[in-house]
Amino acid sequence: MRIYVLGAGVVGVTTAYTLACLGHDVSIIDKAEDVAMGASWANGAQLSFSYTDPLASPATLKKLPAYLLGLDPATQLRLSANPEYIRWGLLFLRNCLPDRFRVNKSERLKLAELSEVVFKNFRDEFPKGALKQTGKGKLVIAQTDQELQAMKTKPQFIDRDECLGAVPSLRHWTGDLKGGLFAEEDLALDTQIYCRAFKQILIQKWDTQFYFEETVKIVSPQSDGTQIIITDKTEHRSDSVIVCLGNDPKPLLRPLGLRLPLYPIQGYSLTLPTTPDSPVMSVTDLKSKMVYANLGDKMRIAGFVDANQKTDRIEDRLTLLKTTAQKNWPNVADFDGPITQWTNARPMMPSGVPVIRQTKTKGIYLNLGHGSLGYTFAAGSAKKIATMIGHARKNTAITGGSHHAA
């Protein structure tokens, strides 16, 4: 079966690889010049299989006034008259209710657990060293009594002294440290290394075609069950299409009768040189909504959750990210060295649960809305899509030949 994956971020390349393993003839289209150029470019770099609580929660509901008014330094869900944001916000409120939160939390955890299993298979299948893991384990720290009490109910809980034993460089931490959750199997891995490794093996092993710098305009279902993909450069014909376009799918999906409540949620990151005191293990600070991931000779510091952030405040947010990290953990990175700044929006569903399903239109599938955990969910999402499609069959509507419509 000829399958086109739309989007070459972590979700798209993982989906393409998983389908190629099943014998499908896979191609990828992306408007960027290479893989991982959008929301995947410089994200938090953590594969966080163990801690996946959605943003929509009873705890968030209590803090919502501060979030809406921009009064919380870590989370700013600013008010807007945008009808799509209002729709998203109302659904988000619904998902903050305890019953919905429990369901969403369970769904996200199941997807993360599946991702963990699938990712381990990837490591076994890839050439040795292709996926350059830079740190094993993750510690989620509690700075407040409320965070501490919530953590104490979990089997991964460790007290303050055990946190210092797990991450000795936390002795330089100047914020509060009351305890934490320790996840031995979580890890840090640069998303660019990840995506480039997938690209290389797709090309070398399966001759996968990558169509970069092409913007998809229309996906037109045909009477024979195939689809014509019209881009700004040419046309492609496929048996199936997997939409993994991050923040860009809405104009494509509306003509198909699909209206998803996706909304872009801004995140930020800094990449700095490491120091002798940089932790090997990844650390997440819940209070500040920040993560620290060791990428070898670089530290990735990422964080914050923003909606409708003003363009002229982006630099202020990046500055705040740096000053907060430097204040809380002075030796975590070389703050006087060269710094690479990054910001991008992650496509988020109000529930925090991504959309992974076949549409009513034959041959068109969605793998969207992963939010800030797209990296973590990528492997599990790809596996779910691959299970829906199944192994390649010999007789398909399109076999071999040109990648373009006649």
N, C-alpha and C positions, 0 to 999 in steps of 0.2 A: 504494500500500500504506500502511495506517495503522500507523505504528511508534511505540511508546512507548519512550523512553529513561528509565531509572530512575537518577537522580543528575544533579545540575546543577553538578558541579565541572568542572575543566578537561577531563577525559576525557569527561564526559557532554555538555557543550555542543559540544565539537569533533565528537563522534560525531553529534549531532543536526544540526549544520550540514552535515556531509559527506553525510548521507543526504538532507537537504532539497535539496541541489544535484542529486541524482539524481532528483528529482521525487516523493519520498515525502512523505506527510502525516505530519509528525513532531510529537509532543507530549513534554513532559518533566515528570516528577514528582520532587519532592524534599521532604524533611521540613523543610528550612530555609525561611527567609522570602525568600531570594534566591539568586542564583548564587554560587558560590565561598565558601560559608560554613563549610566543613569544612576538610579537609586542604589545600585550595587557597587558603585565605584569605590567609595571609602566609608562604608557603613561600620558598625561596631565590631565586625570581624569575629563575633562570638557565635559558635554553634551551641545554642543554649537549650539543650534537650530537656532539662530538668525543671526550669522555672519559666512558665509560659502563661502566667495569669494575664487575662485581658485588661486593657485600660478601663473598659466599662465595668464598673464594680460598685458595690455599696460604699466602699471607702472613697472612691472618686466622686460619688454623688454628694458626699458631705463637703468636699473641697471645691465643688463646681463653681460657686460664686467667685472665689478667688481666681480660678482658672479662666472664667469668662471675662473678668475685668482686667486680666493681665497682671494680677498681683502676686502670682506665684512665680518664682524665678525659674523653676524647672518645667512647668507645664502652663502653656498659655493658649487656651481654646477661645480665641477672641470672638466677640459678637460680630455678626455679619448679616446683611440683608439678602445675601445670595440664597435663592430658593433651594439650591441643592444642599447648601450647608444647613439650612433650617430643617430640611427633610432628614439629612444625616443626623443632626442633633437630636431630633425627636426620637428617632430610632435608637440612638446612643443612650438617651435617658431610659428608654424601656429596657435596654440591655444592662443597665446598672442595677436593676432590681435583683434581689437575692436568687430567685429561681432561675432567671435567665443567666445570671453570672455563673451559677453552678454548672449549667448545661454548657455554656461557652467555654468555661475553664476545662471541663472534661473533654470537649471536642478538640481543643487546642493541645491538651496533653497527649491525647491519643495520636494526633498527627505528629507531634514531636517525637513520641516513642517510635512510631513507624520510621520517621526520618533517621533516627539514630541507628536503627537496624540497617536501613538501606545505605546510609553513608559508610558504615563499616564494610559493606559489600563493595562499595566503590573503591575504598582503600585497598582491598584485596585484589580487585580487578585491574587497577591502574599500575603502570610501571612504578617501581620503587622510587620514592622521593618526589613523585609528580605532585602529590598533595602534601605540601610542606607544612605539616602541623608544627606550630611554634610554641605551644604551651598546652599542657593537659590539665584539666580541672578548672573549676570555677567556684568562686566564693561570692555569695550575695550577702552583703553586710546590712545589719540593722543599726540605724542611728537613733531611732525613737523607740519609746516604750511600746507604742502601738505596733510597730513593725516587729519588735522582739516577741510580743505575745502571740502574734500570728505565726511566727516562725517556730515557736516552741512546740506547736502541735504537729510539726512535720518530722519525719524520721531523719532527714538530712541535717537537722539542727546541730550546731556546735556552739559552745560558749565563747566568750571573749578570748580566753587563754588559748583555746583550741584554734581560733581564727589566727592568732599571732603565730601559732605553731605551723599552721598550714601555709601562711603567707608572711614570712618573717619581716619583709620590708614594710608591713603595716605598723611596725614600731614607730615609723615616721608619720603615721596618720594623725592629723591634728583635730579631725572631727570626732564626733561621738562614735564609739564602737561597742555595742552591747552584745553582739553575737552574730551568727550568720547561718546560712545554708551552704553546705559543701557538696558539690556535685563532681565526683571524680571523673566521670566520662565526658563531661563537656570540654570544649577545647577552643583554641583560637586558630584562625587560618585566614590569611589575606584573601578577600573575595576576588581580587584580580588574578592571583595565582590559581585559585580554584577554577574560575571561568576560562582562563587561558589553557589550563590542563584539559578541560572538557573539550574546548575547541580543537586542540591539537589531536586528541585521540579520535574525535569525530571525523576529522579530515583524513588522518592517516589510516584509520581502520575501516571507515565506511564511506570515504569520499563524500562526506556531507558538504553540501553547497551552502555557503554563507553569502547572503545578499545584503551587504552593508550600504549605508547611505541611501536606502530606499524607504520611503514613507508609505505605509499602506493607506490607501484611500477608501477602498470598498472591498468587501468580501461578498461576491455574488453567487448564491446557490443556483445550481443548474438542475434541469429536469431529470438528468440521469444520476443525481445524487452527488455529483462532484461540485467543486467550487472554483470560481475564477477569482483570483486575488489581483486587484488592480492597484498598482503603486504609482508613484509620481514618475516612474521610469519605464515600466513595462507591465506585462500581465504574466501571471503564473497560474497553472491549473493543478488542483490537488484533489485527492480522495478525502482528506480530512484536514482540518485547520485547528490548531491549538492556540488560543489567544492568551498570551502571557505578556501583555503590553503595559503592565504597571499602571501609570496614571493616564495612559493615552487611549483606553479602549472605548470610551463612551461614544464618540462620533461614529465609530465602526459598528457598534452594537445596536444603536438606535434604529437603523433601517431594518434590523433583524427582529425588532420588537422587544429588545432587551434594555431594561433600564435599571442598572445596579446602583445602589446607594454608596458608591465609592467616593472617598474624599481624600485629597492630598494632605498628609500630616508631615510637617517639616521636622527634619532632624539635622544635626550638625556634627562635624568631627574635626579633630586636629591630629596630625601625624607628626611626631617629634622623635628625635634621637633618644635611644635608651640611655640609662646610667647604670653603674654597678648595682644600684639599689632598685632598679626596675623589677617588678614581680614577674615571675615566669607564669604563674597562674593568673587567669583572668579574674577580674573583680568587678562586681556590679554594686553601685551605691543607689539603693531604692529612693532615698529621700531626695537626692539631687538628680535622679533620672540620668545617671552617667555610668558608662562602662569603661574599663581600662583593659586593653588587650595587647599582649606582647607579640609583635610580628617579627621577632628576630633582632634586627638592629634598629627597629622602630617601635614606638609605642603608639597605639591608636587610642585616643580618648574621644569618646562619642557620647552624645546625650541630647536631652531636652525633647519635649513634645509640643509642637506649635501648630496651630491652625490659624490661617488668615494673618500670618505675620507680615507686617509692613516691610517692603523692600528696603527702606532706609534704616531699618533696625536689624537687618541681618548681621552686619558687622558688629553691632553691639552684643548680639547673642553669642557670636563666636568669641568675642572678648570676654564675656561673662563665663563661657565654658572654660576658657584658659585660666582666668583668675580664680574660679571655684576649684578647679583641679589643683592649681598651684598652692592655694591656701590649705586645702584639705590634705594634700599629699605632696609636699615640696620636692621630694626626691624621686617621684614616680617616673619622671622623664626630664630631659634636658630642656628646660623652658627658655634657655638663652640660645639654643641652637636653631637651625632652620625649621620652620613650621609650615606644613601644608594644610591649608584650610579647605573645608568642603561643606556644602549644604545641599540637600535635595529633599524632595517630598516622597514619602512612602504611601502607596495607595492602601487605605484602610476601610474595611467594612465596619459599620457601627458595632457589631457584635465582637469584632476581632477575629472572627472565624472566616478564613478565606473561602472563595467560591471555587469549587473543584467539581465540575460536572459537565455532562453533555447537555447541549441546548435542545430546544424543540426542533431546530433545523438540523437535519441529518448531516453528520460529519463535522459539526462545529462544536468544539469543546472550550470550556473556560478554565483557566488556572490563574486566578486573580485575587487581589485584596488581602495580601499577606501582611500588610502593615510593616511594623518594625522587626518582625521575625521572619521575613521572607527567606533569609539565609538558612535559618533553622528549619523552616517548613519545606524548603525546596525539594529535598530528596523524597520525603513522604508524599508531597503533592504530585511529584512526577510518577511515583509508584502507583498512586491511585488512578491517574489518567491512563497509565499504561495498562492497568488491570481492566479498565473500562473498554479499551480498544482491543486488547489481546494480541496474540502473535500474528505476524504477517501471514497472509494467505497467498498462494501462488497466483490466483486469478483475481486481479483487481481492475478497476476502471481505467487506471493509468499504469502502464508498466514500462519503465525505462524511457529511452528517447529523450526528446528535448524537455527542459524544465519549463519552457514557456508555452503558452497556449498557441495553437495554430492560427 
